[in-house]
Amino acid sequence: MRGHGRTDATTAGDAALLRAVAAGDDSALTALYDRHAGWLHARLTRRCADPEVVREVLQDTFVTVWRSAAGHRGQEAGGWLWTIAARRLVDARRVQERAARVEPLPGPAVTPSAEDRVLAALEYGDVGTALDRISPELREVLRATVVDGLTTREAARLLGIPEGTVKSRALRARAELRAALAPLNPSPAGGPA
């Protein structure tokens, strides 16, 4: 919606741009895209080798920003954008996995990257099962810092908690995750020699 009250995108900070996007200012969305699409694309490309998926995820990310900018809680925009993009990438991979299970595509087999295998294990393997067993606030810290790759500061802003709380929850989360994984993968070290 173009018109009155357009934000000067060259001088506005990300928070002001997000408020303008929430008010329907498409030039503010363009400014956010221009500022953040490059690094988002590079980071997504490191996690996904399929350029078409990366383009779709990037587009979905900014469509989500357009629709949900009013829900932005004032935290750092970069962390918020990366969280959206990372979740859209996981969603895209789920769709691909479901499609592959339903009907294999003809053509040469594609070997998943190491990161794809790790992310699949996070969702569907023992780690995913163990993550479901820990408390939601600890799980969110692990997802933000480990899966989404956010810094402690970015995770704190995203989750709306102090940095020290992120650090202590991450420590507790790792301990609970180890405890939750122990029964799933019993160690042979405790058995007879």
C-alpha positions as CSV (number, residue, x, y, z in Angstrom):
1,M,0.0,0.0,0.0
2,R,1.8,3.1,-1.2
3,G,0.9,6.6,-0.1
4,H,1.1,8.8,3.0
5,G,3.6,8.2,5.7
6,R,6.1,6.3,3.6
7,T,9.3,5.5,5.4
8,D,12.6,7.0,4.2
9,A,14.3,3.6,3.7
10,T,17.8,5.0,3.3
11,T,17.9,6.4,6.9
12,A,15.3,4.2,8.7
13,G,16.5,1.5,11.1
14,D,15.2,-2.1,10.7
15,A,12.7,-1.6,13.5
16,A,11.2,1.5,11.8
17,L,11.1,-0.4,8.5
18,L,9.3,-3.3,10.1
19,R,6.8,-1.0,11.7
20,A,6.3,0.6,8.2
21,V,5.9,-2.9,6.7
22,A,3.3,-3.7,9.3
23,A,1.4,-0.6,8.2
24,G,1.5,-1.8,4.6
25,D,4.5,0.2,3.2
26,D,5.9,-1.9,0.4
27,S,8.9,0.4,-0.1
28,A,9.9,-0.5,3.5
29,L,9.8,-4.2,2.6
30,T,11.9,-3.5,-0.5
31,A,14.4,-1.7,1.8
32,L,14.5,-4.6,4.2
33,Y,15.0,-7.0,1.3
34,D,17.8,-5.0,-0.1
35,R,19.6,-4.9,3.3
36,H,19.1,-8.5,4.2
37,A,18.5,-10.7,1.2
38,G,22.2,-11.0,0.3
39,W,23.4,-12.4,3.6
40,L,20.3,-14.6,4.0
41,H,20.9,-16.0,0.5
42,A,24.5,-16.8,1.4
43,R,23.6,-18.4,4.7
44,L,20.8,-20.5,3.1
45,T,23.2,-21.6,0.3
46,R,25.6,-22.9,2.9
47,R,22.8,-25.1,4.3
48,C,21.1,-26.1,1.0
49,A,22.8,-26.8,-2.3
50,D,19.6,-26.5,-4.4
51,P,19.5,-22.9,-5.7
52,E,15.8,-23.2,-6.5
53,V,14.9,-24.2,-2.9
54,V,17.1,-21.3,-1.7
55,R,15.2,-18.8,-3.9
56,E,11.9,-20.2,-2.8
57,V,12.8,-20.0,0.9
58,L,14.1,-16.5,0.5
59,Q,10.9,-15.4,-1.2
60,D,8.8,-17.2,1.5
61,T,10.8,-15.5,4.2
62,F,9.9,-12.0,2.9
63,V,6.3,-13.0,2.3
64,T,6.2,-14.0,5.9
65,V,7.8,-10.7,6.9
66,W,5.1,-8.9,5.0
67,R,2.4,-10.9,6.7
68,S,3.8,-10.9,10.2
69,A,5.8,-7.7,10.6
70,A,3.2,-6.5,13.2
71,G,4.2,-9.4,15.4
72,H,7.9,-8.3,15.5
73,R,8.7,-7.7,19.1
74,G,11.5,-5.1,18.5
75,Q,14.3,-7.6,18.7
76,E,17.2,-7.5,16.2
77,A,15.7,-7.8,12.7
78,G,18.6,-10.0,11.5
79,G,18.0,-12.7,14.0
80,W,14.3,-12.6,13.4
81,L,14.8,-12.9,9.7
82,W,17.2,-15.7,10.0
83,T,14.8,-17.6,12.3
84,I,12.1,-17.3,9.7
85,A,14.4,-18.3,6.8
86,A,15.8,-21.3,8.8
87,R,12.3,-22.5,9.6
88,R,11.2,-22.1,6.0
89,L,14.2,-24.1,4.9
90,V,13.3,-26.9,7.3
91,D,9.7,-26.8,6.0
92,A,10.9,-27.0,2.4
93,R,13.0,-30.0,3.3
94,R,10.1,-31.7,4.9
95,V,8.0,-31.2,1.8
96,Q,10.9,-32.6,-0.4
97,E,11.2,-35.7,1.9
98,R,7.5,-36.4,1.8
99,A,7.5,-36.1,-2.0
100,A,10.5,-38.4,-2.2
101,R,8.7,-41.0,0.0
102,V,5.6,-40.8,-2.1
103,E,7.0,-41.1,-5.5
104,P,10.8,-41.2,-6.3
105,L,11.8,-38.9,-9.1
106,P,13.4,-40.4,-12.2
107,G,17.0,-39.4,-12.8
108,P,20.4,-39.6,-11.1
109,A,20.3,-40.2,-7.4
110,V,21.2,-37.1,-5.3
111,T,23.3,-37.7,-2.3
112,P,22.2,-35.5,0.6
113,S,24.8,-33.2,2.0
114,A,26.2,-33.7,5.5
115,E,24.1,-30.8,6.7
116,D,21.0,-32.2,5.2
117,R,21.6,-35.5,7.0
118,V,22.2,-33.7,10.3
119,L,19.0,-31.6,9.9
120,A,17.0,-34.7,9.0
121,A,18.4,-36.4,12.1
122,L,17.4,-33.4,14.2
123,E,13.8,-33.7,13.0
124,Y,13.3,-37.4,12.6
125,G,16.1,-39.3,14.4
126,D,17.0,-39.9,18.0
127,V,18.0,-36.3,18.5
128,G,14.6,-35.1,17.4
129,T,13.0,-37.6,19.8
130,A,15.3,-36.4,22.6
131,L,14.5,-32.7,21.8
132,D,10.8,-33.4,22.2
133,R,11.6,-34.7,25.7
134,I,13.2,-31.5,27.0
135,S,11.2,-28.5,28.2
136,P,10.0,-26.1,25.5
137,E,12.1,-23.1,26.7
138,L,15.3,-25.1,26.7
139,R,14.4,-26.6,23.3
140,E,13.8,-23.1,21.8
141,V,17.3,-22.0,23.0
142,L,18.9,-25.0,21.4
143,R,17.0,-24.5,18.2
144,A,18.0,-20.8,18.1
145,T,21.6,-21.2,18.9
146,V,22.5,-24.6,17.4
147,V,20.0,-25.3,14.6
148,D,19.4,-21.7,13.5
149,G,23.0,-20.7,14.2
150,L,22.2,-17.5,16.1
151,T,24.6,-15.9,18.4
152,T,23.8,-15.6,22.1
153,R,22.8,-12.0,21.6
154,E,20.6,-12.7,18.6
155,A,18.9,-15.6,20.4
156,A,18.3,-13.4,23.4
157,R,16.7,-10.8,21.3
158,L,14.7,-13.3,19.3
159,L,13.4,-15.1,22.5
160,G,13.0,-11.9,24.5
161,I,15.2,-13.1,27.4
162,P,18.6,-11.8,28.7
163,E,21.8,-13.2,27.2
164,G,22.8,-14.8,30.5
165,T,19.5,-16.7,30.5
166,V,20.3,-17.9,27.0
167,K,23.7,-19.2,28.2
168,S,22.3,-20.9,31.3
169,R,19.4,-22.5,29.4
170,A,21.8,-23.7,26.7
171,L,23.9,-25.4,29.3
172,R,20.8,-27.0,30.9
173,A,19.4,-27.9,27.5
174,R,22.6,-29.7,26.5
175,A,22.7,-31.6,29.8
176,E,19.0,-32.6,29.5
177,L,19.6,-33.6,25.8
178,R,22.5,-35.8,26.8
179,A,20.2,-37.4,29.5
180,A,17.4,-37.9,27.0
181,L,19.7,-39.4,24.4
182,A,21.3,-41.8,26.9
183,P,18.4,-44.4,26.9
184,L,18.1,-44.1,23.1
185,N,21.8,-45.0,22.5
186,P,23.0,-47.1,25.4
187,S,26.8,-47.0,25.6
188,P,28.6,-50.3,25.3
189,A,31.2,-48.9,27.8
190,G,29.0,-50.0,30.8
191,G,28.8,-53.6,29.6
192,P,31.2,-56.5,30.4
193,A,34.7,-56.4,28.9
